[in-house]
Amino acid sequence: MTSTSAFDTTLAGLGITRSATGPSVAAASTANTTLGQADFLKLMTAQMQNQDPFSPVDNTQMVAQMAQFSSLAGISDMSTTLKAISTKLGATSTADALAYVGKTVLTAGDTAYGRTTGGLAGAVELGDAASEVNLTISDASGQIVHAEKLGAHTAGTVGYDWSGKDASGADAGTGPFTVSITAADNGKAVTATNLVWAPVESVSTASGSAVLTLPGLGTVPVTAVRQVG
């Protein structure tokens, strides 16, 4: 009958069982198969305490294994640190977020307000080339105050600028206006995202990422901003 050695006790503490017929080990079905630095040192100590005195552990191999483990641990720590630095650099700081207040941003939406100098500007993002792109602007009552054919364009961003006058030449006011876009390529619908300019009323960083409050559009993440004016 084979007595339980310190090595077996150490393995058992790690959730590993050793076969009674040989030195091979098998991980238990519910055991944690990941060994850390402390586990490695326990195993090495148990191995040295229970080594065959007539065939001791090769010092060269032991030192090489320790060096490899130390290198691996260092790389793992470095990777964790670099990820933390990357996350910090990629995040928008509170100061950066507050800088948006008072500015206008270009973002996806269908509600727009006229400029203080008159008129309205915006843009369209086309997913594919289009043989025709049509713009329609309606006032708060749903009445169309401006309709324009923007023509054919390749995939990408297409800008537009309306004077703020309706078909009769009268001033249509400052809005809010509802902007709609349709695009097609030889009769086949093309994906078109309408982009409008909106002033930033406030900024919130409570969720960990900066969120802008825009009139008529609600809250918009900073990542959704295409351009700052």
PyMOL CGO cylinders between C-alpha atoms (Angstrom):
from pymol import cmd
from pymol.cgo import CYLINDER

trace = [
    CYLINDER, 0.00, 0.00, 0.00, 1.45, 3.36, -1.04, 0.3, 1, 1, 1, 1, 1, 1,
    CYLINDER, 1.45, 3.36, -1.04, 1.37, 6.09, 1.59, 0.3, 1, 1, 1, 1, 1, 1,
    CYLINDER, 1.37, 6.09, 1.59, 0.29, 9.61, 0.71, 0.3, 1, 1, 1, 1, 1, 1,
    CYLINDER, 0.29, 9.61, 0.71, 3.36, 11.83, 0.24, 0.3, 1, 1, 1, 1, 1, 1,
    CYLINDER, 3.36, 11.83, 0.24, 3.66, 15.60, 0.61, 0.3, 1, 1, 1, 1, 1, 1,
    CYLINDER, 3.66, 15.60, 0.61, 3.71, 15.77, -3.18, 0.3, 1, 1, 1, 1, 1, 1,
    CYLINDER, 3.71, 15.77, -3.18, 0.34, 13.98, -3.36, 0.3, 1, 1, 1, 1, 1, 1,
    CYLINDER, 0.34, 13.98, -3.36, -1.04, 16.30, -0.68, 0.3, 1, 1, 1, 1, 1, 1,
    CYLINDER, -1.04, 16.30, -0.68, 0.08, 19.34, -2.66, 0.3, 1, 1, 1, 1, 1, 1,
    CYLINDER, 0.08, 19.34, -2.66, -1.48, 17.97, -5.84, 0.3, 1, 1, 1, 1, 1, 1,
    CYLINDER, -1.48, 17.97, -5.84, -4.71, 17.23, -3.99, 0.3, 1, 1, 1, 1, 1, 1,
    CYLINDER, -4.71, 17.23, -3.99, -4.78, 20.80, -2.69, 0.3, 1, 1, 1, 1, 1, 1,
    CYLINDER, -4.78, 20.80, -2.69, -4.57, 21.98, -6.29, 0.3, 1, 1, 1, 1, 1, 1,
    CYLINDER, -4.57, 21.98, -6.29, -7.43, 19.73, -7.37, 0.3, 1, 1, 1, 1, 1, 1,
    CYLINDER, -7.43, 19.73, -7.37, -5.17, 17.20, -9.16, 0.3, 1, 1, 1, 1, 1, 1,
    CYLINDER, -5.17, 17.20, -9.16, -5.18, 13.47, -8.51, 0.3, 1, 1, 1, 1, 1, 1,
    CYLINDER, -5.18, 13.47, -8.51, -2.27, 11.11, -9.20, 0.3, 1, 1, 1, 1, 1, 1,
    CYLINDER, -2.27, 11.11, -9.20, -2.76, 7.60, -10.60, 0.3, 1, 1, 1, 1, 1, 1,
    CYLINDER, -2.76, 7.60, -10.60, -1.86, 4.79, -8.16, 0.3, 1, 1, 1, 1, 1, 1,
    CYLINDER, -1.86, 4.79, -8.16, -0.12, 2.85, -10.91, 0.3, 1, 1, 1, 1, 1, 1,
    CYLINDER, -0.12, 2.85, -10.91, 2.28, 5.48, -12.10, 0.3, 1, 1, 1, 1, 1, 1,
    CYLINDER, 2.28, 5.48, -12.10, 3.51, 9.03, -11.88, 0.3, 1, 1, 1, 1, 1, 1,
    CYLINDER, 3.51, 9.03, -11.88, 1.00, 10.40, -14.39, 0.3, 1, 1, 1, 1, 1, 1,
    CYLINDER, 1.00, 10.40, -14.39, -1.53, 12.94, -13.15, 0.3, 1, 1, 1, 1, 1, 1,
    CYLINDER, -1.53, 12.94, -13.15, -5.07, 13.71, -14.29, 0.3, 1, 1, 1, 1, 1, 1,
    CYLINDER, -5.07, 13.71, -14.29, -7.11, 16.81, -13.61, 0.3, 1, 1, 1, 1, 1, 1,
    CYLINDER, -7.11, 16.81, -13.61, -10.34, 16.27, -11.72, 0.3, 1, 1, 1, 1, 1, 1,
    CYLINDER, -10.34, 16.27, -11.72, -13.49, 17.16, -13.63, 0.3, 1, 1, 1, 1, 1, 1,
    CYLINDER, -13.49, 17.16, -13.63, -14.27, 20.08, -11.34, 0.3, 1, 1, 1, 1, 1, 1,
    CYLINDER, -14.27, 20.08, -11.34, -10.66, 21.20, -10.77, 0.3, 1, 1, 1, 1, 1, 1,
    CYLINDER, -10.66, 21.20, -10.77, -9.17, 24.50, -11.78, 0.3, 1, 1, 1, 1, 1, 1,
    CYLINDER, -9.17, 24.50, -11.78, -6.68, 23.68, -14.55, 0.3, 1, 1, 1, 1, 1, 1,
    CYLINDER, -6.68, 23.68, -14.55, -4.86, 27.01, -14.32, 0.3, 1, 1, 1, 1, 1, 1,
    CYLINDER, -4.86, 27.01, -14.32, -1.70, 27.07, -12.18, 0.3, 1, 1, 1, 1, 1, 1,
    CYLINDER, -1.70, 27.07, -12.18, -0.37, 30.33, -10.81, 0.3, 1, 1, 1, 1, 1, 1,
    CYLINDER, -0.37, 30.33, -10.81, 3.07, 31.30, -9.52, 0.3, 1, 1, 1, 1, 1, 1,
    CYLINDER, 3.07, 31.30, -9.52, 2.30, 30.13, -5.97, 0.3, 1, 1, 1, 1, 1, 1,
    CYLINDER, 2.30, 30.13, -5.97, 1.11, 26.75, -7.30, 0.3, 1, 1, 1, 1, 1, 1,
    CYLINDER, 1.11, 26.75, -7.30, 4.31, 26.39, -9.33, 0.3, 1, 1, 1, 1, 1, 1,
    CYLINDER, 4.31, 26.39, -9.33, 6.48, 27.03, -6.25, 0.3, 1, 1, 1, 1, 1, 1,
    CYLINDER, 6.48, 27.03, -6.25, 4.47, 24.49, -4.21, 0.3, 1, 1, 1, 1, 1, 1,
    CYLINDER, 4.47, 24.49, -4.21, 4.93, 21.85, -6.88, 0.3, 1, 1, 1, 1, 1, 1,
    CYLINDER, 4.93, 21.85, -6.88, 8.64, 22.57, -7.20, 0.3, 1, 1, 1, 1, 1, 1,
    CYLINDER, 8.64, 22.57, -7.20, 9.12, 22.39, -3.40, 0.3, 1, 1, 1, 1, 1, 1,
    CYLINDER, 9.12, 22.39, -3.40, 7.20, 19.09, -3.20, 0.3, 1, 1, 1, 1, 1, 1,
    CYLINDER, 7.20, 19.09, -3.20, 9.22, 17.72, -6.10, 0.3, 1, 1, 1, 1, 1, 1,
    CYLINDER, 9.22, 17.72, -6.10, 12.53, 18.57, -4.37, 0.3, 1, 1, 1, 1, 1, 1,
    CYLINDER, 12.53, 18.57, -4.37, 11.36, 17.08, -1.05, 0.3, 1, 1, 1, 1, 1, 1,
    CYLINDER, 11.36, 17.08, -1.05, 10.30, 13.81, -2.69, 0.3, 1, 1, 1, 1, 1, 1,
    CYLINDER, 10.30, 13.81, -2.69, 12.98, 13.43, -5.34, 0.3, 1, 1, 1, 1, 1, 1,
    CYLINDER, 12.98, 13.43, -5.34, 14.89, 10.21, -5.76, 0.3, 1, 1, 1, 1, 1, 1,
    CYLINDER, 14.89, 10.21, -5.76, 18.22, 10.71, -3.93, 0.3, 1, 1, 1, 1, 1, 1,
    CYLINDER, 18.22, 10.71, -3.93, 19.91, 8.51, -6.54, 0.3, 1, 1, 1, 1, 1, 1,
    CYLINDER, 19.91, 8.51, -6.54, 18.51, 10.61, -9.39, 0.3, 1, 1, 1, 1, 1, 1,
    CYLINDER, 18.51, 10.61, -9.39, 18.08, 14.19, -8.16, 0.3, 1, 1, 1, 1, 1, 1,
    CYLINDER, 18.08, 14.19, -8.16, 16.44, 16.94, -10.18, 0.3, 1, 1, 1, 1, 1, 1,
    CYLINDER, 16.44, 16.94, -10.18, 18.76, 18.46, -12.78, 0.3, 1, 1, 1, 1, 1, 1,
    CYLINDER, 18.76, 18.46, -12.78, 19.66, 21.95, -11.51, 0.3, 1, 1, 1, 1, 1, 1,
    CYLINDER, 19.66, 21.95, -11.51, 20.02, 23.28, -15.04, 0.3, 1, 1, 1, 1, 1, 1,
    CYLINDER, 20.02, 23.28, -15.04, 16.51, 22.18, -16.01, 0.3, 1, 1, 1, 1, 1, 1,
    CYLINDER, 16.51, 22.18, -16.01, 15.04, 23.51, -12.77, 0.3, 1, 1, 1, 1, 1, 1,
    CYLINDER, 15.04, 23.51, -12.77, 16.63, 26.95, -13.24, 0.3, 1, 1, 1, 1, 1, 1,
    CYLINDER, 16.63, 26.95, -13.24, 15.48, 27.03, -16.88, 0.3, 1, 1, 1, 1, 1, 1,
    CYLINDER, 15.48, 27.03, -16.88, 11.90, 26.21, -15.85, 0.3, 1, 1, 1, 1, 1, 1,
    CYLINDER, 11.90, 26.21, -15.85, 11.95, 28.92, -13.19, 0.3, 1, 1, 1, 1, 1, 1,
    CYLINDER, 11.95, 28.92, -13.19, 13.28, 31.46, -15.71, 0.3, 1, 1, 1, 1, 1, 1,
    CYLINDER, 13.28, 31.46, -15.71, 10.55, 30.55, -18.22, 0.3, 1, 1, 1, 1, 1, 1,
    CYLINDER, 10.55, 30.55, -18.22, 7.83, 30.83, -15.59, 0.3, 1, 1, 1, 1, 1, 1,
    CYLINDER, 7.83, 30.83, -15.59, 9.19, 34.18, -14.38, 0.3, 1, 1, 1, 1, 1, 1,
    CYLINDER, 9.19, 34.18, -14.38, 9.28, 35.47, -17.97, 0.3, 1, 1, 1, 1, 1, 1,
    CYLINDER, 9.28, 35.47, -17.97, 5.71, 34.30, -18.59, 0.3, 1, 1, 1, 1, 1, 1,
    CYLINDER, 5.71, 34.30, -18.59, 4.49, 35.96, -15.39, 0.3, 1, 1, 1, 1, 1, 1,
    CYLINDER, 4.49, 35.96, -15.39, 6.21, 39.21, -16.39, 0.3, 1, 1, 1, 1, 1, 1,
    CYLINDER, 6.21, 39.21, -16.39, 4.63, 39.17, -19.85, 0.3, 1, 1, 1, 1, 1, 1,
    CYLINDER, 4.63, 39.17, -19.85, 1.20, 38.53, -18.32, 0.3, 1, 1, 1, 1, 1, 1,
    CYLINDER, 1.20, 38.53, -18.32, 1.59, 41.47, -15.90, 0.3, 1, 1, 1, 1, 1, 1,
    CYLINDER, 1.59, 41.47, -15.90, 2.81, 43.69, -18.76, 0.3, 1, 1, 1, 1, 1, 1,
    CYLINDER, 2.81, 43.69, -18.76, -0.18, 42.73, -20.89, 0.3, 1, 1, 1, 1, 1, 1,
    CYLINDER, -0.18, 42.73, -20.89, -2.57, 43.65, -18.07, 0.3, 1, 1, 1, 1, 1, 1,
    CYLINDER, -2.57, 43.65, -18.07, -0.85, 47.01, -17.58, 0.3, 1, 1, 1, 1, 1, 1,
    CYLINDER, -0.85, 47.01, -17.58, -0.91, 47.82, -21.31, 0.3, 1, 1, 1, 1, 1, 1,
    CYLINDER, -0.91, 47.82, -21.31, -4.62, 46.99, -21.50, 0.3, 1, 1, 1, 1, 1, 1,
    CYLINDER, -4.62, 46.99, -21.50, -5.31, 49.36, -18.60, 0.3, 1, 1, 1, 1, 1, 1,
    CYLINDER, -5.31, 49.36, -18.60, -3.27, 52.12, -20.29, 0.3, 1, 1, 1, 1, 1, 1,
    CYLINDER, -3.27, 52.12, -20.29, -5.07, 51.53, -23.59, 0.3, 1, 1, 1, 1, 1, 1,
    CYLINDER, -5.07, 51.53, -23.59, -8.47, 51.77, -21.89, 0.3, 1, 1, 1, 1, 1, 1,
    CYLINDER, -8.47, 51.77, -21.89, -7.45, 55.01, -20.17, 0.3, 1, 1, 1, 1, 1, 1,
    CYLINDER, -7.45, 55.01, -20.17, -6.14, 56.60, -23.36, 0.3, 1, 1, 1, 1, 1, 1,
    CYLINDER, -6.14, 56.60, -23.36, -9.23, 55.55, -25.32, 0.3, 1, 1, 1, 1, 1, 1,
    CYLINDER, -9.23, 55.55, -25.32, -11.64, 57.03, -22.80, 0.3, 1, 1, 1, 1, 1, 1,
    CYLINDER, -11.64, 57.03, -22.80, -12.88, 60.60, -22.98, 0.3, 1, 1, 1, 1, 1, 1,
    CYLINDER, -12.88, 60.60, -22.98, -11.88, 62.58, -19.90, 0.3, 1, 1, 1, 1, 1, 1,
    CYLINDER, -11.88, 62.58, -19.90, -14.32, 64.89, -18.10, 0.3, 1, 1, 1, 1, 1, 1,
    CYLINDER, -14.32, 64.89, -18.10, -12.40, 67.94, -19.33, 0.3, 1, 1, 1, 1, 1, 1,
    CYLINDER, -12.40, 67.94, -19.33, -12.56, 66.69, -22.92, 0.3, 1, 1, 1, 1, 1, 1,
    CYLINDER, -12.56, 66.69, -22.92, -16.29, 66.06, -22.61, 0.3, 1, 1, 1, 1, 1, 1,
    CYLINDER, -16.29, 66.06, -22.61, -17.07, 69.47, -21.09, 0.3, 1, 1, 1, 1, 1, 1,
    CYLINDER, -17.07, 69.47, -21.09, -15.32, 71.10, -24.05, 0.3, 1, 1, 1, 1, 1, 1,
    CYLINDER, -15.32, 71.10, -24.05, -18.32, 70.08, -26.20, 0.3, 1, 1, 1, 1, 1, 1,
    CYLINDER, -18.32, 70.08, -26.20, -20.72, 72.37, -24.32, 0.3, 1, 1, 1, 1, 1, 1,
    CYLINDER, -20.72, 72.37, -24.32, -21.63, 75.41, -26.40, 0.3, 1, 1, 1, 1, 1, 1,
    CYLINDER, -21.63, 75.41, -26.40, -20.45, 73.84, -29.64, 0.3, 1, 1, 1, 1, 1, 1,
    CYLINDER, -20.45, 73.84, -29.64, -22.46, 72.24, -32.44, 0.3, 1, 1, 1, 1, 1, 1,
    CYLINDER, -22.46, 72.24, -32.44, -21.91, 68.67, -33.54, 0.3, 1, 1, 1, 1, 1, 1,
    CYLINDER, -21.91, 68.67, -33.54, -22.81, 66.70, -36.64, 0.3, 1, 1, 1, 1, 1, 1,
    CYLINDER, -22.81, 66.70, -36.64, -24.52, 63.44, -35.78, 0.3, 1, 1, 1, 1, 1, 1,
    CYLINDER, -24.52, 63.44, -35.78, -27.19, 61.06, -37.05, 0.3, 1, 1, 1, 1, 1, 1,
    CYLINDER, -27.19, 61.06, -37.05, -30.75, 62.33, -36.61, 0.3, 1, 1, 1, 1, 1, 1,
    CYLINDER, -30.75, 62.33, -36.61, -33.82, 63.71, -38.34, 0.3, 1, 1, 1, 1, 1, 1,
    CYLINDER, -33.82, 63.71, -38.34, -34.57, 66.78, -36.20, 0.3, 1, 1, 1, 1, 1, 1,
    CYLINDER, -34.57, 66.78, -36.20, -32.67, 69.98, -36.94, 0.3, 1, 1, 1, 1, 1, 1,
    CYLINDER, -32.67, 69.98, -36.94, -32.73, 73.64, -35.94, 0.3, 1, 1, 1, 1, 1, 1,
    CYLINDER, -32.73, 73.64, -35.94, -31.94, 76.58, -38.16, 0.3, 1, 1, 1, 1, 1, 1,
    CYLINDER, -31.94, 76.58, -38.16, -28.73, 78.58, -37.72, 0.3, 1, 1, 1, 1, 1, 1,
    CYLINDER, -28.73, 78.58, -37.72, -28.82, 81.92, -35.96, 0.3, 1, 1, 1, 1, 1, 1,
    CYLINDER, -28.82, 81.92, -35.96, -27.65, 83.44, -39.24, 0.3, 1, 1, 1, 1, 1, 1,
    CYLINDER, -27.65, 83.44, -39.24, -30.45, 81.67, -41.13, 0.3, 1, 1, 1, 1, 1, 1,
    CYLINDER, -30.45, 81.67, -41.13, -30.68, 78.49, -43.14, 0.3, 1, 1, 1, 1, 1, 1,
    CYLINDER, -30.68, 78.49, -43.14, -29.89, 74.92, -42.33, 0.3, 1, 1, 1, 1, 1, 1,
    CYLINDER, -29.89, 74.92, -42.33, -26.94, 72.64, -43.16, 0.3, 1, 1, 1, 1, 1, 1,
    CYLINDER, -26.94, 72.64, -43.16, -26.50, 68.92, -42.88, 0.3, 1, 1, 1, 1, 1, 1,
    CYLINDER, -26.50, 68.92, -42.88, -25.14, 65.86, -44.63, 0.3, 1, 1, 1, 1, 1, 1,
    CYLINDER, -25.14, 65.86, -44.63, -26.05, 62.39, -45.84, 0.3, 1, 1, 1, 1, 1, 1,
    CYLINDER, -26.05, 62.39, -45.84, -24.01, 59.21, -45.45, 0.3, 1, 1, 1, 1, 1, 1,
    CYLINDER, -24.01, 59.21, -45.45, -24.54, 56.88, -48.40, 0.3, 1, 1, 1, 1, 1, 1,
    CYLINDER, -24.54, 56.88, -48.40, -23.80, 53.19, -47.92, 0.3, 1, 1, 1, 1, 1, 1,
    CYLINDER, -23.80, 53.19, -47.92, -23.39, 52.70, -51.70, 0.3, 1, 1, 1, 1, 1, 1,
    CYLINDER, -23.39, 52.70, -51.70, -23.33, 54.79, -54.85, 0.3, 1, 1, 1, 1, 1, 1,
    CYLINDER, -23.33, 54.79, -54.85, -26.70, 56.34, -55.69, 0.3, 1, 1, 1, 1, 1, 1,
    CYLINDER, -26.70, 56.34, -55.69, -28.03, 57.69, -58.97, 0.3, 1, 1, 1, 1, 1, 1,
    CYLINDER, -28.03, 57.69, -58.97, -30.45, 59.95, -57.08, 0.3, 1, 1, 1, 1, 1, 1,
    CYLINDER, -30.45, 59.95, -57.08, -30.55, 61.44, -53.58, 0.3, 1, 1, 1, 1, 1, 1,
    CYLINDER, -30.55, 61.44, -53.58, -33.60, 63.44, -52.49, 0.3, 1, 1, 1, 1, 1, 1,
    CYLINDER, -33.60, 63.44, -52.49, -33.86, 65.82, -49.52, 0.3, 1, 1, 1, 1, 1, 1,
    CYLINDER, -33.86, 65.82, -49.52, -37.12, 66.92, -47.87, 0.3, 1, 1, 1, 1, 1, 1,
    CYLINDER, -37.12, 66.92, -47.87, -37.42, 69.39, -44.98, 0.3, 1, 1, 1, 1, 1, 1,
    CYLINDER, -37.42, 69.39, -44.98, -40.70, 69.88, -43.09, 0.3, 1, 1, 1, 1, 1, 1,
    CYLINDER, -40.70, 69.88, -43.09, -41.66, 72.37, -40.38, 0.3, 1, 1, 1, 1, 1, 1,
    CYLINDER, -41.66, 72.37, -40.38, -43.12, 71.54, -36.95, 0.3, 1, 1, 1, 1, 1, 1,
    CYLINDER, -43.12, 71.54, -36.95, -46.63, 71.20, -38.41, 0.3, 1, 1, 1, 1, 1, 1,
    CYLINDER, -46.63, 71.20, -38.41, -45.48, 68.66, -41.01, 0.3, 1, 1, 1, 1, 1, 1,
    CYLINDER, -45.48, 68.66, -41.01, -45.67, 71.12, -43.91, 0.3, 1, 1, 1, 1, 1, 1,
    CYLINDER, -45.67, 71.12, -43.91, -42.89, 70.66, -46.50, 0.3, 1, 1, 1, 1, 1, 1,
    CYLINDER, -42.89, 70.66, -46.50, -40.87, 73.87, -46.66, 0.3, 1, 1, 1, 1, 1, 1,
    CYLINDER, -40.87, 73.87, -46.66, -38.05, 72.65, -48.86, 0.3, 1, 1, 1, 1, 1, 1,
    CYLINDER, -38.05, 72.65, -48.86, -37.45, 69.79, -51.29, 0.3, 1, 1, 1, 1, 1, 1,
    CYLINDER, -37.45, 69.79, -51.29, -34.25, 69.30, -53.22, 0.3, 1, 1, 1, 1, 1, 1,
    CYLINDER, -34.25, 69.30, -53.22, -32.68, 66.74, -55.54, 0.3, 1, 1, 1, 1, 1, 1,
    CYLINDER, -32.68, 66.74, -55.54, -29.02, 66.32, -54.58, 0.3, 1, 1, 1, 1, 1, 1,
    CYLINDER, -29.02, 66.32, -54.58, -28.24, 64.30, -57.71, 0.3, 1, 1, 1, 1, 1, 1,
    CYLINDER, -28.24, 64.30, -57.71, -25.99, 61.27, -58.15, 0.3, 1, 1, 1, 1, 1, 1,
    CYLINDER, -25.99, 61.27, -58.15, -23.17, 60.54, -55.71, 0.3, 1, 1, 1, 1, 1, 1,
    CYLINDER, -23.17, 60.54, -55.71, -20.69, 57.82, -54.87, 0.3, 1, 1, 1, 1, 1, 1,
    CYLINDER, -20.69, 57.82, -54.87, -20.70, 56.09, -51.48, 0.3, 1, 1, 1, 1, 1, 1,
    CYLINDER, -20.70, 56.09, -51.48, -19.67, 58.39, -48.64, 0.3, 1, 1, 1, 1, 1, 1,
    CYLINDER, -19.67, 58.39, -48.64, -20.78, 61.72, -47.19, 0.3, 1, 1, 1, 1, 1, 1,
    CYLINDER, -20.78, 61.72, -47.19, -22.77, 64.29, -49.18, 0.3, 1, 1, 1, 1, 1, 1,
    CYLINDER, -22.77, 64.29, -49.18, -23.33, 67.75, -47.71, 0.3, 1, 1, 1, 1, 1, 1,
    CYLINDER, -23.33, 67.75, -47.71, -26.29, 70.08, -48.26, 0.3, 1, 1, 1, 1, 1, 1,
    CYLINDER, -26.29, 70.08, -48.26, -27.08, 73.67, -47.28, 0.3, 1, 1, 1, 1, 1, 1,
    CYLINDER, -27.08, 73.67, -47.28, -30.57, 75.20, -47.33, 0.3, 1, 1, 1, 1, 1, 1,
    CYLINDER, -30.57, 75.20, -47.33, -31.08, 78.97, -47.26, 0.3, 1, 1, 1, 1, 1, 1,
    CYLINDER, -31.08, 78.97, -47.26, -34.02, 78.74, -44.85, 0.3, 1, 1, 1, 1, 1, 1,
    CYLINDER, -34.02, 78.74, -44.85, -36.50, 80.09, -47.41, 0.3, 1, 1, 1, 1, 1, 1,
    CYLINDER, -36.50, 80.09, -47.41, -39.59, 78.17, -48.53, 0.3, 1, 1, 1, 1, 1, 1,
    CYLINDER, -39.59, 78.17, -48.53, -40.74, 77.85, -52.15, 0.3, 1, 1, 1, 1, 1, 1,
    CYLINDER, -40.74, 77.85, -52.15, -42.36, 81.32, -52.03, 0.3, 1, 1, 1, 1, 1, 1,
    CYLINDER, -42.36, 81.32, -52.03, -39.19, 82.92, -50.70, 0.3, 1, 1, 1, 1, 1, 1,
    CYLINDER, -39.19, 82.92, -50.70, -40.54, 83.45, -47.18, 0.3, 1, 1, 1, 1, 1, 1,
    CYLINDER, -40.54, 83.45, -47.18, -38.43, 82.77, -44.13, 0.3, 1, 1, 1, 1, 1, 1,
    CYLINDER, -38.43, 82.77, -44.13, -39.34, 79.33, -42.76, 0.3, 1, 1, 1, 1, 1, 1,
    CYLINDER, -39.34, 79.33, -42.76, -38.17, 80.18, -39.23, 0.3, 1, 1, 1, 1, 1, 1,
    CYLINDER, -38.17, 80.18, -39.23, -35.66, 78.46, -37.00, 0.3, 1, 1, 1, 1, 1, 1,
    CYLINDER, -35.66, 78.46, -37.00, -37.45, 75.14, -36.58, 0.3, 1, 1, 1, 1, 1, 1,
    CYLINDER, -37.45, 75.14, -36.58, -37.44, 72.54, -35.32, 0.3, 1, 1, 1, 1, 1, 1,
    CYLINDER, -37.44, 72.54, -35.32, -37.46, 70.95, -38.75, 0.3, 1, 1, 1, 1, 1, 1,
    CYLINDER, -37.46, 70.95, -38.75, -37.80, 67.32, -39.72, 0.3, 1, 1, 1, 1, 1, 1,
    CYLINDER, -37.80, 67.32, -39.72, -35.30, 66.22, -42.33, 0.3, 1, 1, 1, 1, 1, 1,
    CYLINDER, -35.30, 66.22, -42.33, -35.81, 63.12, -44.44, 0.3, 1, 1, 1, 1, 1, 1,
    CYLINDER, -35.81, 63.12, -44.44, -33.59, 61.57, -47.09, 0.3, 1, 1, 1, 1, 1, 1,
    CYLINDER, -33.59, 61.57, -47.09, -34.26, 58.97, -49.77, 0.3, 1, 1, 1, 1, 1, 1,
    CYLINDER, -34.26, 58.97, -49.77, -31.59, 57.47, -52.00, 0.3, 1, 1, 1, 1, 1, 1,
    CYLINDER, -31.59, 57.47, -52.00, -31.69, 54.94, -54.81, 0.3, 1, 1, 1, 1, 1, 1,
    CYLINDER, -31.69, 54.94, -54.81, -29.46, 53.60, -57.53, 0.3, 1, 1, 1, 1, 1, 1,
    CYLINDER, -29.46, 53.60, -57.53, -31.41, 52.94, -60.73, 0.3, 1, 1, 1, 1, 1, 1,
    CYLINDER, -31.41, 52.94, -60.73, -34.54, 52.16, -58.75, 0.3, 1, 1, 1, 1, 1, 1,
    CYLINDER, -34.54, 52.16, -58.75, -32.83, 50.10, -56.04, 0.3, 1, 1, 1, 1, 1, 1,
    CYLINDER, -32.83, 50.10, -56.04, -32.95, 51.63, -52.55, 0.3, 1, 1, 1, 1, 1, 1,
    CYLINDER, -32.95, 51.63, -52.55, -29.61, 52.69, -51.08, 0.3, 1, 1, 1, 1, 1, 1,
    CYLINDER, -29.61, 52.69, -51.08, -28.93, 52.97, -47.35, 0.3, 1, 1, 1, 1, 1, 1,
    CYLINDER, -28.93, 52.97, -47.35, -28.80, 56.66, -46.42, 0.3, 1, 1, 1, 1, 1, 1,
    CYLINDER, -28.80, 56.66, -46.42, -28.14, 58.06, -42.94, 0.3, 1, 1, 1, 1, 1, 1,
    CYLINDER, -28.14, 58.06, -42.94, -29.17, 61.65, -42.34, 0.3, 1, 1, 1, 1, 1, 1,
    CYLINDER, -29.17, 61.65, -42.34, -26.71, 63.81, -40.38, 0.3, 1, 1, 1, 1, 1, 1,
    CYLINDER, -26.71, 63.81, -40.38, -27.80, 67.05, -38.72, 0.3, 1, 1, 1, 1, 1, 1,
    CYLINDER, -27.80, 67.05, -38.72, -26.02, 69.81, -36.85, 0.3, 1, 1, 1, 1, 1, 1,
    CYLINDER, -26.02, 69.81, -36.85, -27.18, 70.31, -33.27, 0.3, 1, 1, 1, 1, 1, 1,
    CYLINDER, -27.18, 70.31, -33.27, -25.95, 72.47, -30.36, 0.3, 1, 1, 1, 1, 1, 1,
    CYLINDER, -25.95, 72.47, -30.36, -24.67, 70.66, -27.26, 0.3, 1, 1, 1, 1, 1, 1,
    CYLINDER, -24.67, 70.66, -27.26, -26.80, 71.63, -24.25, 0.3, 1, 1, 1, 1, 1, 1,
    CYLINDER, -26.80, 71.63, -24.25, -25.05, 69.52, -21.62, 0.3, 1, 1, 1, 1, 1, 1,
    CYLINDER, -25.05, 69.52, -21.62, -22.64, 66.64, -21.09, 0.3, 1, 1, 1, 1, 1, 1,
    CYLINDER, -22.64, 66.64, -21.09, -22.87, 63.67, -18.73, 0.3, 1, 1, 1, 1, 1, 1,
    CYLINDER, -22.87, 63.67, -18.73, -20.06, 61.27, -17.76, 0.3, 1, 1, 1, 1, 1, 1,
    CYLINDER, -20.06, 61.27, -17.76, -22.02, 59.40, -15.08, 0.3, 1, 1, 1, 1, 1, 1,
    CYLINDER, -22.02, 59.40, -15.08, -22.03, 56.16, -17.09, 0.3, 1, 1, 1, 1, 1, 1,
    CYLINDER, -22.03, 56.16, -17.09, -18.25, 56.21, -17.50, 0.3, 1, 1, 1, 1, 1, 1,
    CYLINDER, -18.25, 56.21, -17.50, -18.40, 57.47, -21.09, 0.3, 1, 1, 1, 1, 1, 1,
    CYLINDER, -18.40, 57.47, -21.09, -19.33, 60.95, -22.27, 0.3, 1, 1, 1, 1, 1, 1,
    CYLINDER, -19.33, 60.95, -22.27, -22.94, 61.45, -23.41, 0.3, 1, 1, 1, 1, 1, 1,
    CYLINDER, -22.94, 61.45, -23.41, -24.14, 64.66, -25.05, 0.3, 1, 1, 1, 1, 1, 1,
    CYLINDER, -24.14, 64.66, -25.05, -27.63, 66.13, -24.70, 0.3, 1, 1, 1, 1, 1, 1,
    CYLINDER, -27.63, 66.13, -24.70, -28.82, 67.64, -28.00, 0.3, 1, 1, 1, 1, 1, 1,
    CYLINDER, -28.82, 67.64, -28.00, -32.12, 69.50, -28.55, 0.3, 1, 1, 1, 1, 1, 1,
    CYLINDER, -32.12, 69.50, -28.55, -34.59, 67.42, -30.54, 0.3, 1, 1, 1, 1, 1, 1,
    CYLINDER, -34.59, 67.42, -30.54, -32.27, 64.39, -30.56, 0.3, 1, 1, 1, 1, 1, 1,
    CYLINDER, -32.27, 64.39, -30.56, -31.95, 63.55, -26.86, 0.3, 1, 1, 1, 1, 1, 1,
    CYLINDER, -31.95, 63.55, -26.86, -28.78, 61.93, -25.56, 0.3, 1, 1, 1, 1, 1, 1,
    CYLINDER, -28.78, 61.93, -25.56, -26.04, 60.93, -27.99, 0.3, 1, 1, 1, 1, 1, 1,
    CYLINDER, -26.04, 60.93, -27.99, -22.70, 59.25, -27.14, 0.3, 1, 1, 1, 1, 1, 1,
    CYLINDER, -22.70, 59.25, -27.14, -19.57, 61.16, -28.10, 0.3, 1, 1, 1, 1, 1, 1,
    CYLINDER, -19.57, 61.16, -28.10, -18.58, 58.24, -30.33, 0.3, 1, 1, 1, 1, 1, 1,
    CYLINDER, -18.58, 58.24, -30.33, -21.58, 59.04, -32.57, 0.3, 1, 1, 1, 1, 1, 1,
    CYLINDER, -21.58, 59.04, -32.57, -20.30, 62.54, -33.35, 0.3, 1, 1, 1, 1, 1, 1,
    CYLINDER, -20.30, 62.54, -33.35, -19.04, 62.85, -36.94, 0.3, 1, 1, 1, 1, 1, 1,
    CYLINDER, -19.04, 62.85, -36.94, -17.80, 66.44, -36.77, 0.3, 1, 1, 1, 1, 1, 1,
    CYLINDER, -17.80, 66.44, -36.77, -17.59, 69.34, -34.30, 0.3, 1, 1, 1, 1, 1, 1,
    CYLINDER, -17.59, 69.34, -34.30, -18.37, 72.87, -35.41, 0.3, 1, 1, 1, 1, 1, 1,
]
cmd.load_cgo(trace, "trace")
